[in-house]
């Protein structure tokens, strides 16, 4: 039995057809965990969809109404870059509910893991880059609103800058946003996070871990969060089609050990979401995500010194 719960729903799939965003990866990861006996059926929790009240903690009511009524403009859909459907909206609401549940699990037990989420390009009033709802913003606001935590930290290790998350929390001293990303990549406009670590093209394992470790440890010391939400993106992987960094499987696992291990060592509850991943082989993306879950288990079973 796993020392933490995996949050998953079969309807996480956005049903967007032949698209570079492989939303079927969530089911593939779930099935791989069961097939390999990494997890048993009892290790999974099914979330409820985020409510309209939940969504409006991070989003404007007009945007949520557009999504739920299907009245997006042509420009809205162009920016979103995925086709609109009611099942797509339902999947985003479920995913946001999953990140809320993973966050509550983290606060309760120390670590929560959502097999989806990390849609960090969602802005309060619109969606971008495959992200209609910013589950990260919704979940952080939910646990703060409920009085479960005060200071929250978002550690975004997707290859792309977390522009929507930065916009949601701009000027909010109760939330520290850290984004480490390839600078010469989407999005073209990068509103400032609390700390942005801009990486040159082609950065590999050693330099990535050094730069992340320096910024992450200093941020932890100065901000002292009571809760952390970690976007463990698979797209810094060297074979990713939408990334331009050069991390290996081992380098990505070292990244996970750094972020998760330091949070556990400091007794900071940490919720993990998957974020992006667009390798030519979906199996490679699933392997990166599975490795993150394995690192979490390893660190819980053998706590860092």
C-alpha positions in Angstrom: 0.0 0.0 0.0 1.3 3.4 -0.9 2.2 5.8 1.9 0.0 8.5 0.2 -3.1 8.7 -1.9 -3.3 9.2 -5.6 -6.1 11.4 -6.8 -7.6 10.4 -10.2 -10.8 10.4 -12.2 -11.4 8.5 -15.5 -12.9 11.7 -16.9 -9.7 13.7 -16.6 -9.3 13.0 -20.4 -10.1 16.2 -22.2 -11.3 14.3 -25.3 -9.6 16.6 -27.7 -8.8 14.1 -30.4 -5.5 14.1 -32.3 -3.7 16.8 -30.5 -0.1 17.4 -29.3 -1.4 17.5 -25.7 -1.8 13.9 -24.8 -4.7 14.0 -22.3 -5.0 10.2 -22.5 -1.7 10.1 -20.5 -3.7 10.3 -17.2 -5.4 7.0 -17.9 -2.2 5.5 -19.2 -0.5 6.5 -15.9 -3.3 5.1 -13.8 -3.3 1.8 -15.7 0.5 1.6 -15.5 0.4 2.0 -11.7 -2.1 -0.9 -11.4 -0.4 -3.1 -14.0 3.0 -2.7 -12.3 1.5 -3.1 -8.8 3.0 0.2 -7.8 -0.5 1.0 -6.5 -3.6 -0.9 -5.7 -7.2 0.2 -6.3 -7.5 1.3 -2.7 -4.6 3.8 -3.2 -6.8 6.0 -5.4 -9.2 8.7 -4.4 -11.8 10.1 -6.8 -12.4 13.8 -6.7 -15.6 15.8 -6.9 -15.7 18.6 -9.6 -14.7 22.0 -8.3 -17.8 24.1 -7.7 -18.5 27.4 -9.3 -17.7 29.0 -5.9 -14.4 27.2 -6.0 -13.6 28.4 -9.5 -14.4 32.0 -8.7 -11.8 32.1 -6.0 -9.3 32.4 -8.9 -11.4 33.2 -12.0 -13.8 35.9 -13.0 -17.4 35.0 -13.1 -17.8 36.0 -16.7 -15.1 33.5 -17.8 -16.6 30.7 -15.8 -20.1 31.5 -17.3 -18.6 31.5 -20.8 -17.1 28.0 -20.2 -20.2 26.5 -18.7 -22.6 28.0 -21.4 -20.3 27.3 -24.3 -20.3 31.0 -25.4 -16.6 31.4 -26.0 -15.6 33.7 -28.8 -13.4 32.7 -31.7 -10.6 34.6 -30.1 -11.1 32.8 -26.8 -10.8 29.4 -28.5 -7.7 30.6 -30.5 -5.9 31.5 -27.3 -7.0 28.3 -25.6 -5.6 26.2 -28.5 -7.9 23.2 -27.8 -11.4 22.6 -29.2 -14.3 23.5 -27.0 -16.7 20.8 -25.7 -18.8 20.3 -22.6 -16.7 17.2 -21.7 -13.6 19.4 -21.9 -15.1 21.8 -19.4 -16.2 18.9 -17.1 -12.6 17.5 -17.2 -11.1 20.8 -16.1 -13.6 21.1 -13.3 -12.8 17.6 -12.1 -9.1 18.3 -12.4 -9.4 21.4 -10.3 -11.4 19.4 -7.7 -8.6 16.8 -7.8 -6.0 19.4 -7.0 -8.1 20.7 -4.2 -8.4 17.1 -2.8 -4.6 16.5 -3.3 -4.0 19.8 -1.4 -6.3 18.7 1.5 -4.6 15.3 1.6 -1.2 17.0 1.8 -2.3 19.2 4.7 -3.8 16.1 6.4 -1.0 13.6 5.8 2.0 15.5 4.5 1.8 14.7 0.8 -1.0 14.6 -1.9 -0.6 13.6 -5.5 -3.0 14.4 -8.3 -2.6 12.4 -11.5 -3.7 15.5 -13.4 -3.5 19.3 -13.0 -0.9 21.9 -13.3 -2.8 24.0 -15.9 -0.8 27.1 -15.1 -1.6 29.2 -18.3 -5.2 29.8 -17.1 -5.8 33.5 -16.3 -8.6 34.9 -14.2 -10.5 36.1 -17.3 -9.4 33.7 -20.1 -7.5 30.5 -20.9 -4.3 30.0 -22.8 -2.0 27.2 -23.9 -4.4 24.2 -23.3 -5.4 25.6 -19.9 -9.1 26.7 -19.4 -9.1 26.6 -15.6 -6.0 27.2 -13.4 -6.4 24.4 -10.9 -3.3 25.6 -9.0 -4.8 29.0 -8.4 -8.2 27.4 -7.4 -6.7 24.9 -5.0 -4.4 27.4 -3.2 -7.2 29.9 -2.8 -9.5 27.1 -1.6 -7.3 25.9 1.2 -6.5 29.5 2.2 -10.1 30.5 2.2 -11.0 27.5 4.4 -8.3 28.6 6.9 -6.2 25.5 6.4 -3.1 27.4 5.5 -1.8 30.9 5.4 1.4 31.2 3.4 1.5 29.1 0.3 4.3 28.5 -2.2 3.9 27.3 -5.8 7.0 25.7 -7.3 6.5 25.4 -11.0 9.0 23.2 -12.8 7.2 23.0 -16.1 9.4 23.9 -19.1 7.0 26.9 -19.8 6.6 29.9 -17.6 3.6 29.8 -15.3 2.1 33.1 -16.6 -1.5 32.5 -15.5 -0.5 31.5 -12.0 1.8 34.6 -11.7 -1.1 36.8 -12.8 -3.6 35.3 -10.3 -1.3 35.8 -7.4 0.3 39.1 -8.5 0.7 41.4 -5.5 -0.5 38.8 -3.0 2.1 38.5 -0.2 0.5 35.3 1.1 1.6 33.3 -2.0 5.1 32.9 -3.3 5.3 31.8 -6.9 8.6 30.3 -8.2 8.8 29.4 -11.9 11.9 27.8 -13.5 11.5 27.6 -17.3 13.1 27.9 -20.7 13.1 31.6 -21.4 13.0 31.3 -25.2 9.7 29.5 -25.3 6.0 30.0 -24.8 4.5 32.2 -23.5 6.0 35.3 -25.2 4.7 37.6 -22.4 5.8 36.4 -18.9 4.2 38.4 -16.0 6.6 38.3 -13.1 6.5 35.5 -10.5 7.9 36.1 -7.1 11.0 34.4 -8.5 11.6 33.6 -12.1 14.5 31.5 -13.1 15.0 32.0 -16.8 16.9 29.2 -18.5 18.8 29.3 -21.8 18.0 26.8 -24.5 19.6 23.3 -24.0 20.2 23.5 -20.2 20.9 20.0 -18.9 20.7 18.1 -15.6 23.6 19.6 -13.6 23.0 23.3 -14.4 19.2 22.9 -13.9 19.6 21.3 -10.5 22.1 23.9 -9.4 20.0 26.9 -10.5 16.8 25.4 -9.1 18.4 24.5 -5.8 19.9 27.9 -5.3 16.6 29.7 -5.9 14.4 27.2 -4.2 16.4 27.0 -0.9 16.7 30.8 -0.7 13.0 31.2 -1.3 12.1 28.6 1.4 14.3 30.3 3.9 12.9 33.8 3.3 9.2 33.0 2.7 8.8 30.0 5.1 5.6 28.5 3.5 3.0 26.6 5.4 2.0 24.7 2.2 3.5 23.9 -1.2 2.0 23.0 -4.5 4.6 21.5 -6.9 4.1 21.4 -10.7 6.3 18.4 -11.7 6.2 19.0 -15.4 7.5 16.3 -17.7 8.4 18.7 -20.5 11.9 19.7 -19.5 12.7 16.2 -20.8 15.2 16.3 -23.6 12.9 14.5 -26.0 9.9 16.8 -25.5 8.4 18.3 -28.6 7.4 21.6 -27.0 10.5 22.0 -24.9 14.1 23.0 -25.5 15.9 21.8 -22.4 18.0 18.7 -22.1 17.1 16.9 -18.9 17.3 13.2 -18.7 15.0 10.8 -16.7 17.7 10.8 -14.0 17.9 14.6 -14.0 14.1 14.9 -13.6 14.1 12.5 -10.7 16.9 14.5 -9.1 14.7 17.6 -9.5 11.8 15.7 -7.8 14.0 14.6 -4.9 15.2 18.2 -4.4 11.7 19.8 -4.4 9.8 17.0 -2.6 12.6 16.0 -0.2 13.3 19.5 1.0 9.5 20.1 1.6 9.3 16.9 3.6 12.5 17.6 5.6 11.0 21.0 6.6 7.6 19.4 7.3 5.9 21.5 4.7 2.7 19.8 3.3 3.2 19.3 -0.4 0.7 18.6 -3.1 2.0 17.4 -6.5 0.4 17.9 -9.9 1.7 16.7 -13.3 1.6 19.8 -15.6 2.9 19.5 -19.2 4.6 16.7 -21.1 4.7 16.3 -24.9 7.4 13.7 -25.7 7.1 12.1 -29.2 6.5 8.8 -27.3 3.7 9.2 -24.8 5.3 6.4 -22.9 8.3 8.6 -22.1 6.0 11.3 -20.7 4.2 8.7 -18.6 7.6 7.4 -17.4 8.6 10.9 -16.2 5.3 11.2 -14.2 5.6 7.6 -12.8 9.1 8.4 -11.7 7.8 11.5 -9.8 5.4 9.2 -7.9 8.2 6.7 -7.2 10.4 9.5 -5.8 7.6 10.6 -3.5 7.2 7.0 -2.2 10.9 6.6 -1.8 11.2 9.8 0.3 8.2 9.0 2.5 9.5 5.5 3.2 13.1 6.7 3.7 12.8 10.2 4.9 15.6 12.6 4.0 18.2 13.4 6.7 
